[in-house]
Amino acid sequence: MSFSIKHGLFKYDLIDHYAILGMPIDSDPKQVRKQYLKIARNLHPDTLKGKNDAEKKQASEFLSKLVNPAYELLSKPATASEYELVLKQTGKRLAGESGKVALESDIAKQLAKTPPASLDASYKSAIKQIASSQYESLAHCIEATGQLSELNMVYLIRKQGQVARTPVGSVGAGNSSQGSKKPADAPPPPPPKQSSPAEAYIRRAQEYIEKKNYAKALLELRDGIKLEPNNSAGHALLGLCYLKQNQATMAKIHINKALAADPNNPLALQGKQALDRLTGGNTAAAPKTPPKAQEKPAETKGKQQSGLFGGLFRGDKKK
């Protein structure tokens, strides 16, 4: 059985784990656990007494295929921080395309027009409103999850601070009476953003990073950079993936290329700081991992590098 959610971040091939759990995207692991236990109770067979077998099976599959994976990822600080990077970079990209981001739900359209000063409060209130009934009905949970993901998407775009004037009904749009009027001294609209040939590769790499599959992420990023050699975001992610694999020399090459293309790329700057801490400012002196060391079990490598790499995925710069 498949659960097709086609709204919000799901529309951009990104699983919105926070929407599945009905939570704001800044929720901490303790809040995640509390919410997960509440949802698990709602979907437990003992709670579904009186439901037919088909409904019980649907609830069980929703729990195992969507809710449990969301909890596993968001309850661990290391994977949650990496997922935060993916969300921020997605928001950054969509902010540049805000005129093309159409919204379906009225509550998301309203959030798109909320004044910046009340954005955070309005966002969390809207999330709470929908999440309160998200799992009361299995027939309603897919629709509610899509609405929650739209709210998350709008919030991410707004927080990037790059939402320009957009058509009515899109993120950042005003109401219909104001949509056709512009101040006399309004600046001209920005030129349409050119699609990056590396964008699809970087997006797929981000999904592999979310799953901690750095080898496949490296392949995607290398292919993307072949198409766009000066893509700062691609080089920054490559550098951090190499750091994850303890290849300091390769990491330095790509982090430097990222900074050459964009000196203000926060992800590359954080990578450079981590690289300096690892090498004492001298990459040439960095310890080189023997080939056999890379064959150690995944859990061992995670323990060796969690202190260095776990906090890196918090940048939000994507070119």
C-alpha positions in Angstrom: 0.0 0.0 0.0 1.4 3.4 -1.0 0.7 6.7 0.7 0.8 9.4 -1.9 1.2 12.9 -0.5 1.5 15.5 -3.2 1.5 18.8 -1.4 4.2 21.0 0.3 7.7 19.6 0.4 6.5 16.2 -0.8 5.8 17.8 -4.2 9.5 18.4 -4.5 10.5 14.8 -3.8 11.4 15.5 -0.2 9.9 13.4 2.6 8.6 15.9 5.2 9.2 14.0 8.5 8.0 16.9 10.6 4.7 17.1 8.8 4.3 13.3 9.3 4.6 13.8 13.0 2.6 17.0 13.0 5.4 19.2 14.4 7.1 22.5 13.7 10.5 22.1 12.0 12.4 23.5 15.0 11.1 20.8 17.4 13.7 19.1 19.6 14.2 15.4 20.1 12.2 15.4 23.4 9.2 16.9 21.7 9.6 14.5 18.8 9.4 11.5 21.2 6.4 12.9 23.0 4.5 13.4 19.8 5.6 10.0 18.4 4.2 8.2 21.4 0.9 10.0 21.0 0.6 9.1 17.3 1.7 5.5 18.0 -1.1 5.1 20.5 -3.7 6.5 18.0 -2.5 4.0 15.3 -2.2 1.0 17.7 -4.6 -1.9 17.0 -6.0 -1.8 20.5 -7.0 1.8 19.9 -8.7 0.9 16.6 -11.2 -1.6 18.1 -14.3 -1.4 16.0 -12.4 -0.7 12.8 -12.4 -3.3 10.0 -9.3 -5.3 9.0 -8.5 -3.0 6.0 -8.5 0.1 8.3 -6.3 -1.6 10.8 -3.9 -2.7 8.1 -3.7 0.8 6.7 -3.0 2.2 10.2 -0.3 -0.3 10.8 1.4 0.4 7.4 1.2 4.2 8.0 2.9 3.7 11.3 5.7 1.4 10.0 6.3 3.2 6.6 6.0 6.8 7.6 5.7 7.5 11.3 8.4 5.2 12.6 11.1 6.3 10.0 10.3 10.0 10.8 10.8 9.3 14.5 14.0 7.4 13.9 15.5 10.2 12.0 14.3 13.2 14.1 14.9 11.6 17.5 18.7 11.5 16.9 20.6 14.8 17.0 23.1 13.8 14.3 20.6 12.7 11.7 18.2 15.5 12.7 20.9 18.1 12.1 21.7 16.7 8.7 18.0 16.7 7.8 17.9 20.3 8.9 20.5 21.1 6.3 18.4 19.5 3.6 15.3 21.5 4.7 17.2 24.8 4.7 18.7 24.2 1.3 15.4 23.3 -0.1 13.8 26.4 1.4 16.7 28.5 0.0 16.1 27.0 -3.5 12.4 27.5 -3.4 12.8 31.0 -2.1 14.4 31.9 -5.4 11.5 30.3 -7.2 8.7 31.7 -5.0 6.7 33.1 -7.9 6.3 29.5 -9.2 5.4 27.9 -5.8 1.6 27.6 -5.9 -0.2 26.9 -2.6 -3.3 24.7 -2.2 -4.6 25.3 1.3 -6.0 28.6 2.6 -4.1 28.3 5.8 -0.8 28.1 3.9 -1.8 31.1 1.8 -2.6 33.1 4.9 0.8 32.2 6.4 2.5 33.4 3.2 1.0 36.9 3.8 1.7 37.0 7.6 3.8 40.0 8.7 7.4 39.0 9.5 7.0 40.0 13.2 4.3 37.5 13.8 5.5 34.7 11.4 6.8 32.3 14.0 3.8 32.5 16.3 1.3 32.2 13.3 3.3 29.3 11.9 3.3 27.3 15.2 -0.4 28.1 15.8 -1.3 26.8 12.3 0.7 23.6 12.8 -1.0 23.0 16.1 -4.4 23.6 14.7 -4.1 21.0 11.9 -2.0 18.5 13.9 -4.7 18.4 16.7 -6.9 16.3 14.4 -4.3 14.8 12.0 -4.7 11.2 13.2 -8.3 11.2 14.4 -9.3 9.7 11.1 -7.2 7.6 8.8 -9.1 9.1 5.8 -8.0 12.6 7.0 -4.3 12.0 7.9 -3.0 12.1 4.3 -4.7 15.4 3.6 -3.7 16.9 6.9 -0.1 15.8 6.5 0.0 17.5 3.1 -1.4 20.7 4.6 1.2 20.6 7.4 4.0 20.2 4.8 2.7 23.2 2.9 3.0 25.2 6.1 6.5 23.9 6.6 7.4 24.9 3.1 6.0 28.4 3.4 7.8 28.9 6.7 11.2 27.7 5.3 10.8 30.1 2.3 9.9 33.0 4.4 12.7 32.4 6.9 15.2 32.7 4.0 14.4 36.3 3.7 14.4 36.1 -0.1 10.7 36.1 -1.0 10.1 38.8 -3.5 6.8 40.0 -4.9 5.0 37.1 -6.3 1.6 36.5 -8.1 -1.6 36.2 -6.1 -2.0 32.7 -4.7 1.7 32.1 -4.5 4.1 32.2 -1.5 4.6 35.8 -0.5 1.6 37.1 -2.5 -0.6 39.9 -1.3 -4.4 39.9 -1.5 -6.2 40.3 -4.9 -6.8 44.0 -4.5 -3.2 44.7 -3.9 -1.7 42.2 -6.4 -2.2 44.5 -9.4 -0.9 47.6 -7.8 2.7 48.5 -7.3 4.2 51.7 -5.7 5.5 54.2 -8.2 9.0 53.8 -6.8 8.9 50.0 -6.7 12.1 48.4 -8.0 11.8 46.3 -11.1 11.2 42.6 -10.5 14.4 40.4 -10.4 15.2 38.6 -13.6 14.0 35.0 -13.7 16.3 32.6 -12.0 18.2 30.4 -14.4 17.8 26.7 -13.7 21.1 25.2 -12.5 22.1 22.1 -14.4 23.5 20.6 -11.2 20.4 21.2 -9.2 18.8 17.8 -9.6 22.1 16.1 -8.7 22.5 18.2 -5.6 18.9 17.4 -4.6 19.4 13.7 -5.0 22.7 14.0 -3.1 20.9 15.7 -0.2 18.5 12.8 0.0 21.4 10.3 0.1 23.0 12.5 2.9 19.7 12.3 4.8 20.0 8.5 4.6 23.7 8.7 5.6 24.6 7.1 2.2 27.7 9.3 1.6 29.1 7.1 -1.2 26.1 7.6 -3.4 25.9 11.3 -2.5 29.5 11.7 -3.7 28.6 10.1 -7.0 25.7 12.5 -7.5 27.7 15.5 -6.6 30.6 14.6 -8.8 28.3 14.2 -11.8 26.6 17.5 -11.0 29.8 19.4 -10.8 30.9 18.1 -14.1 27.9 20.0 -15.5 28.5 23.1 -13.4 32.1 23.3 -12.2 31.6 26.5 -10.2 28.6 25.4 -8.2 29.4 26.5 -4.7 26.7 24.4 -3.0 27.9 21.3 -4.8 31.5 21.8 -3.9 30.6 22.5 -0.2 28.5 19.3 0.1 31.3 17.3 -1.6 33.8 18.7 0.9 31.6 17.7 3.8 31.0 14.2 2.4 34.8 13.8 2.1 35.2 14.9 5.7 32.6 12.4 6.7 34.8 9.7 5.1 37.9 11.2 6.8 39.5 12.3 3.5 40.8 15.7 4.6 42.8 16.5 1.5 39.9 16.0 -0.9 37.6 17.9 1.5 40.0 20.9 1.5 40.0 20.9 -2.3 36.3 21.2 -2.6 35.7 23.4 0.3 38.2 25.9 -1.2 36.4 25.7 -4.5 33.1 26.4 -2.8 34.5 29.5 -1.1 36.2 30.6 -4.4 32.8 30.5 -6.1 31.0 32.1 -3.1 33.1 33.4 -0.2 30.0 33.7 2.0 28.7 30.2 1.6 28.0 29.3 5.3 28.2 25.5 4.7 31.7 25.9 3.2 32.7 28.2 6.0 31.6 25.7 8.6 33.4 23.0 6.7 36.6 25.0 6.6 36.4 25.6 10.4 35.9 21.8 11.0 38.8 21.1 8.7 41.0 23.5 10.5 40.1 21.9 13.8 40.9 18.5 12.4 44.3 19.5 11.0 45.3 22.3 13.3 45.2 24.6 10.3 47.6 22.4 8.3 45.8 20.1 6.0 49.0 18.6 4.8 49.5 17.2 8.3 46.1 15.6 8.4 46.0 12.0 9.3 45.4 9.8 6.3 43.0 6.9 6.7 44.6 3.6 5.5 42.5 1.9 2.9 41.5 -0.9 5.3 40.3 1.6 7.9 37.4 2.5 5.6 36.2 -1.1 5.8 35.4 -0.7 9.5 31.7 -1.2 10.5 29.5 1.8 10.0 28.8 2.2 13.7 32.5 2.4 14.5 33.1 5.1 11.9 30.1 7.0 13.2 31.6 7.1 16.7 34.9 8.3 15.5 33.5 11.2 13.5 30.3 12.2 15.2 32.0 15.0 17.1 33.6 16.5 14.0 30.9 16.1 11.5 27.6 15.9 13.4 27.3 19.6 13.8 28.3 20.6 10.3 25.0 20.1 8.6 23.5 23.4 9.9 24.4 25.7 7.1 21.7 26.9 4.7 23.6 28.4 1.8 22.9 26.9 -1.6 23.7 28.6 -4.8 
